[in-house]
Amino acid sequence: MAQIKNYTLNFGPQHPAAHGVLRMVLELDGEVIQRADPHIGLLHRGTEKLAEQKTYLQSVPYMDRLDYVSMMCNEHAYVMAIEKLLGLEVPLRAQYIRVMFDEITRLLNHLLWLGAHALDVGAMAVFLYAFREREDLMDCYEAVSGARLHAAYYRPGGVYRDLPDSMPQHNASILRNEKAIKALNQNRQGSLLDFIEDFTNRFPTYVDEYETLLTDNRIWKQRLVGVGVVSPERAKAMGFTGPMLRGSGVEWDLRKKQPYEVYDLLDFDIPVGVNGDCYDRYLVRIEEMRQSNNIIKQCIDWLRNNSGPVMTDNKKIAPPNRVNMKSNMEELIHHFKLFSEGFHVPAGEAYSAIEHPKGEFGIYMISDGANKPYRLKIRAAGFPHLQGLDEMARGHMLADAVTIIGTQDIVFGEIDR
C-alpha cells in the first residue's frame, strides 16, 4: 500500500509575500502546515561589527538601515544609549521633536504594514491608500533632514537642526499645470509644524477609510479571525513585544511602563487585544495609529509655544555652528576633530530600549573609553516574533502562512542585522 508522506516546500525568498529575503521551509501534510522553519541571514550586513570600526557619530546612519521602515526609531535607541554612557542632558525641545518624529515613524511603519498585509491577503486598494499618506510623512522627513528615508536626524545630545520655517514647494512641470500645482502646495504655505498639523487633522478620516475597507470586510475577517492565535502566557514566554504582545491581551508598552524622553508628560492610551489572533493585532495597530496622531498633535502644541535649543550645550559633543566654524580658527579645529576623531565616551556599559513600532528595540553598548564602541548588540524587535512563527503556523493551511508573516510585521534589515 502507498505510504503518504509529508513533503517540504520552499516558501521564499523569491515569494512576494515573504517580505524580502525570508526562506521558510514548510513541511506540509496536504495543504496543512506541520512545521515551519525560517532560514534567516540572507540580508546579514554585519552592522554590529561595522559599528566597532566607526566613531559613535558615524554609526548613526547604519541604524537607519536596520529596520528601513522605522528609521528614526532605530536612531533613537542608539543615541539614547550613547547619552546614557555620557550622562548627557537633552534639551526639552529636542525631546519633543524626537517624540514627534518617533510617532510620525510609527505611522510610516504601520501604514506600510497595513498596505503590505492587506495586499498579501488579497486586498489591493488599501496598499494605494496607505502609500498616499506615507508620501506626506516622507515629505516631513525630507524637510527636516534632507532625506526621505535614511534621515540620520537624531544626534547624541539632541537633533541635527531645528524644525524648518518653510516647506519645500511643488514646481510646475509638463506633467502638472498651474492649477494642479497650486492645489498640491495649498498646505505647504506655512512651516513644517503647520504642514504636520494639517496632516494630523486629515489623518483620522483616512484611518476611517481603511476601517471601512477592512474591519467588517467578510473576506478579511475570514482570513484573519482565529488565525495565528497566541495566548498571553506563550507570548511572554517567546519574548514577544509591541503589538504582538498587546494583541494577546498583555498591557505592556515601554512608553507607559518605562517612560523615556517626554512620554510621561503626554496623554495617550495603550490599545490591547482580547483573542490574540491576527484580527486583534490588526485592530491594535489601527488604534495605535489613532493614538500616535493624538501624540503628534500634543507635541505640535508644545513646540509652537516653546522655543529653545535642540542640541546639548556640551561643546565636547555638539559641533560649533557654521558661522563660527567658518570665521574662527579654534572652532574650525574643534569641528574637524569632532568629525574626524569623534568624541570619547567614558568606559562602561548601557542598555537603552524604546517602544519601536514593531516592539522593543534595544541597543546594548559597551565602551572602553575610546571614540568607538567596544561592542554593540542590537535587540531587534522582530527577531523573537519570527522565532514564534513555527508555533503560530502549525495546523493552519498554506495560505495562512502568508497572513501570519503579514501580522508579524517582519523587516529583515533588523532581523539579519
C-alpha positions in Angstrom: 0.0 0.0 0.0 1.3 3.5 -0.9 2.7 5.5 2.0 1.5 9.1 2.4 4.5 11.2 3.4 4.8 14.9 4.3 6.5 16.9 1.7 8.7 20.0 2.2 8.2 23.3 0.3 10.4 26.3 0.0 8.4 29.4 0.7 10.6 32.3 -0.5 13.0 34.0 -0.7 11.5 35.0 -4.2 7.9 34.8 -2.9 6.4 38.3 -2.9 4.7 37.6 0.5 8.0 36.6 2.1 8.7 40.3 2.7 12.2 40.5 1.4 14.6 37.6 2.0 12.8 35.1 4.2 13.4 31.5 3.2 10.8 29.4 5.0 11.0 25.6 4.7 7.4 24.3 5.2 6.6 20.7 6.0 3.2 20.1 4.6 0.6 17.3 5.0 -1.5 18.0 2.0 -2.1 21.7 2.5 -1.8 21.8 6.3 1.4 23.1 7.8 3.1 20.6 10.1 6.3 22.6 10.6 7.6 26.0 9.6 11.4 26.5 9.6 12.5 30.1 8.9 16.0 30.4 7.4 17.5 33.8 8.1 20.8 35.6 7.3 20.2 36.4 3.7 20.4 40.2 4.5 23.2 40.0 7.1 25.4 43.0 6.7 27.4 42.9 9.9 26.1 46.1 11.4 27.2 45.3 14.9 30.7 44.5 13.8 30.9 47.5 11.5 30.0 49.8 14.4 33.2 48.7 16.2 35.3 50.3 13.4 33.3 53.6 13.2 33.1 56.5 15.5 29.9 56.9 17.5 28.6 59.5 15.2 29.4 57.6 12.0 27.3 54.7 13.1 24.1 56.8 13.3 23.3 56.2 9.5 23.8 52.4 10.0 20.8 52.5 12.4 18.6 53.9 9.7 19.3 50.8 7.6 18.4 48.3 10.2 14.6 48.4 10.1 14.4 50.5 7.0 10.7 51.3 7.6 11.2 52.8 11.0 14.3 54.8 10.5 14.3 57.4 13.2 13.2 55.0 15.9 16.3 52.9 15.4 18.4 56.0 15.7 16.6 57.0 18.9 17.6 53.9 20.8 21.2 54.2 19.6 21.6 57.9 20.6 19.9 57.2 23.9 22.5 54.5 24.7 25.3 57.0 24.0 23.6 59.7 26.1 23.3 57.3 29.0 27.0 56.5 28.9 27.9 60.2 28.6 25.4 61.3 31.2 24.1 63.9 28.7 21.0 66.1 29.3 19.0 66.5 26.2 17.2 69.9 25.8 13.4 69.7 26.3 12.6 71.0 22.8 14.8 68.3 21.2 13.0 65.7 23.3 9.6 66.8 22.0 10.9 66.9 18.4 12.2 63.3 18.9 8.9 62.1 20.3 7.0 63.7 17.5 9.2 62.1 14.8 9.0 58.8 16.7 5.3 58.9 16.3 5.5 60.0 12.7 7.8 57.0 12.1 5.2 54.8 13.9 2.6 56.0 11.4 5.0 55.3 8.5 5.6 51.8 9.7 2.0 50.9 10.4 0.9 52.3 7.0 3.4 50.1 5.2 2.4 47.2 7.4 -1.3 47.7 6.7 -0.8 48.1 2.9 1.5 45.0 2.6 -0.6 42.8 4.9 -3.8 43.6 3.0 -2.0 43.1 -0.3 -0.7 39.7 0.8 -4.2 38.6 1.9 -5.7 39.9 -1.4 -6.9 43.5 -0.8 -5.3 45.7 -3.4 -6.7 49.1 -2.8 -5.5 49.6 0.8 -1.9 49.5 -0.4 -2.5 52.5 -2.6 -4.4 54.4 0.1 -1.6 53.8 2.7 1.1 55.0 0.3 -0.8 58.2 -0.3 -0.3 59.1 3.4 3.2 57.9 3.6 4.1 60.4 0.9 3.2 63.3 3.1 5.1 61.9 6.1 8.2 61.3 4.0 8.0 65.0 3.0 8.3 65.8 6.7 11.4 63.6 6.9 12.8 65.3 3.9 12.1 68.8 5.1 13.9 68.2 8.4 16.8 66.1 7.3 17.1 66.3 3.5 16.4 62.6 3.0 13.1 60.8 2.5 14.2 57.5 4.2 17.6 57.4 5.8 17.4 60.6 7.8 20.4 60.5 10.3 18.5 63.3 12.1 18.9 62.3 15.7 22.4 63.0 17.2 23.9 62.3 20.6 22.7 65.3 22.7 19.7 66.3 20.6 18.8 66.6 16.9 20.7 67.8 13.9 18.8 71.0 13.5 15.6 72.8 14.5 12.4 72.4 12.5 12.3 74.5 9.3 10.1 77.6 9.0 9.1 76.8 5.4 8.1 73.7 3.5 9.5 72.8 0.0 7.0 73.7 -2.7 6.0 71.7 -5.8 7.1 73.4 -9.1 5.1 73.4 -12.3 6.1 70.8 -14.9 4.9 69.3 -18.1 3.1 66.7 -16.1 1.0 69.1 -14.0 -0.5 72.5 -14.8 -0.5 75.6 -12.6 -3.9 74.7 -11.1 -2.8 71.2 -10.0 0.4 72.6 -8.5 -1.5 75.3 -6.6 -3.7 72.6 -5.1 -0.7 70.5 -4.1 1.0 73.5 -2.5 -2.1 74.6 -0.6 -1.0 73.1 2.8 2.7 73.9 2.2 2.4 77.7 2.7 3.5 77.7 6.3 6.2 76.0 8.4 6.8 72.3 8.9 4.6 72.3 12.0 1.7 73.8 10.0 2.1 71.0 7.5 2.2 68.3 10.1 -0.8 69.8 11.9 -2.8 69.9 8.6 -1.9 66.2 8.2 -3.0 65.3 11.8 -6.3 67.0 11.1 -6.9 64.9 7.9 -5.5 61.6 9.1 -8.4 60.3 11.3 -10.7 60.3 8.3 -8.0 58.3 6.3 -7.9 55.7 9.1 -11.8 55.5 8.9 -11.4 54.8 5.2 -9.0 51.9 5.9 -11.5 50.6 8.5 -14.4 50.9 6.0 -12.4 48.8 3.6 -11.2 46.1 6.0 -12.6 46.0 9.5 -16.0 44.4 8.7 -15.0 43.1 5.4 -16.2 39.4 5.2 -13.1 38.1 3.4 -10.7 40.0 5.6 -12.3 38.5 8.7 -12.4 35.0 7.3 -8.6 35.2 6.6 -7.6 36.8 9.9 -10.0 35.7 12.7 -8.8 32.7 14.6 -5.5 32.5 12.7 -2.1 32.6 14.5 -3.6 32.6 18.0 -1.0 33.2 20.7 -2.0 33.0 24.4 -0.7 35.8 26.7 1.5 33.2 28.5 3.1 31.9 25.3 3.5 35.5 24.0 5.5 36.3 27.2 7.4 33.1 27.1 8.5 33.6 23.5 9.7 37.1 24.2 7.1 39.0 22.1 6.8 42.7 22.5 4.9 45.6 20.9 1.6 44.9 19.1 2.3 41.2 19.0 2.2 41.1 22.8 -0.6 43.6 23.2 -2.7 41.8 20.7 -2.6 38.8 23.1 -4.0 41.0 25.9 -0.9 41.9 27.8 -0.8 45.7 28.5 2.9 46.3 28.0 4.2 49.5 26.4 7.6 51.0 27.2 6.2 54.5 26.6 4.0 54.0 29.7 5.8 51.4 31.8 9.4 52.7 31.4 8.8 56.2 30.1 11.7 57.9 28.2 12.0 61.4 26.8 8.7 63.2 27.4 6.2 60.4 27.1 5.2 60.7 30.8 4.0 64.3 30.0 1.8 63.2 27.2 -1.8 61.8 27.3 -2.4 58.6 25.3 -3.9 55.1 25.7 -2.5 51.6 25.1 -4.8 49.5 22.8 -4.9 45.9 23.9 -6.4 42.8 22.1 -8.5 40.0 23.6 -8.2 36.9 21.5 -4.5 37.1 20.4 -5.3 36.3 16.7 -4.3 38.2 13.6 -7.5 40.2 13.6 -6.9 41.5 17.1 -3.3 42.5 16.2 -4.8 44.4 13.2 -7.2 46.3 15.4 -4.4 47.1 17.9 -2.2 48.6 15.2 -5.1 50.6 13.7 -5.9 52.1 17.2 -2.1 52.7 17.7 -2.2 54.9 14.6 -5.0 57.0 16.1 -3.1 57.3 19.4 0.1 58.3 17.6 -1.8 61.0 15.7 -3.0 62.3 19.1 0.5 62.4 20.5 1.8 64.3 17.4 -0.9 66.9 18.0 0.2 67.4 21.6 3.9 67.7 20.5 2.9 70.3 17.9 1.1 72.4 20.5 4.1 72.4 22.9 6.6 73.1 20.1 4.6 76.1 18.9 4.6 77.7 22.3 8.1 76.9 23.5 11.4 77.8 21.7 14.8 76.8 22.9 18.0 74.9 21.9 17.7 71.5 20.1 21.3 70.4 20.9 23.2 70.0 24.1 25.5 72.8 25.2 28.3 70.4 25.9 30.9 71.5 23.4 32.8 68.2 23.6 29.7 66.6 21.9 27.9 69.3 19.9 29.6 70.7 16.8 30.0 74.5 16.6 27.6 76.4 14.5 28.5 77.0 10.8 29.1 80.8 11.1 31.6 80.4 14.0 33.2 77.5 12.3 33.9 79.5 9.2 35.1 82.6 11.0 37.1 81.3 13.9 40.2 79.1 13.8 39.6 77.3 17.2 36.1 76.4 16.2 37.3 75.1 12.8 39.8 72.8 14.6 37.2 71.7 17.1 34.8 70.9 14.2 37.5 68.9 12.4 38.4 66.9 15.4 34.8 66.2 16.3 34.0 64.8 12.8 37.3 63.0 12.2 38.3 61.6 15.6 34.9 61.9 17.2 34.1 62.2 20.9 35.4 59.8 23.6 32.8 58.0 25.7 33.7 57.0 29.3 34.2 53.3 29.9 31.1 51.4 30.9 28.0 49.7 29.5 24.5 50.8 28.9 21.3 49.3 27.5 18.6 51.6 26.2 15.3 50.5 24.7 12.4 52.2 23.0 8.9 51.3 22.1 9.6 50.7 18.4 6.6 50.3 16.0 7.4 46.5 16.0 8.1 46.1 19.7 11.1 46.7 22.0 14.1 47.8 20.0 17.2 47.9 22.3 20.8 48.8 22.0 23.4 47.3 24.4 26.6 49.2 24.2 30.0 48.6 25.9 32.6 51.4 25.8 36.2 51.1 26.8 36.8 54.8 26.8 37.7 55.1 23.2 36.0 57.1 20.3 34.4 53.8 19.0 32.1 51.3 20.8 34.0 48.2 22.1 30.9 46.2 21.5 27.4 46.8 20.2 24.5 44.4 20.5 21.1 45.2 18.8 18.0 43.7 20.2 15.8 43.6 17.1 12.1 43.9 17.8 11.1 41.4 15.1 13.6 38.6 15.9 11.6 36.9 18.7 8.4 37.1 16.6 10.0 35.2 13.7 11.0 32.6 16.2 7.4 32.1 17.1 6.4 31.6 13.5 6.5 27.8 13.7 4.2 27.6 16.7 1.8 30.1 15.2 1.6 28.4 11.8 1.3 24.8 13.0 -2.0 23.2 12.0 -3.0 26.1 9.7 -3.3 26.0 5.9 -0.6 27.1 3.5 -2.4 30.3 2.7 -2.5 31.2 6.4 1.3 31.3 6.5 1.1 34.5 4.4 -1.3 36.0 6.9 0.9 35.1 9.8 4.0 36.6 8.2 2.0 39.7 7.5 0.7 40.1 11.0 4.2 39.7 12.4 5.3 42.9 10.5 8.7 41.5 9.7 11.5 43.5 8.2 14.8 41.7 7.5 17.1 44.6 7.9 16.9 44.4 11.7 16.4 40.6 11.9 19.6 39.8 10.0 21.4 42.9 11.1 
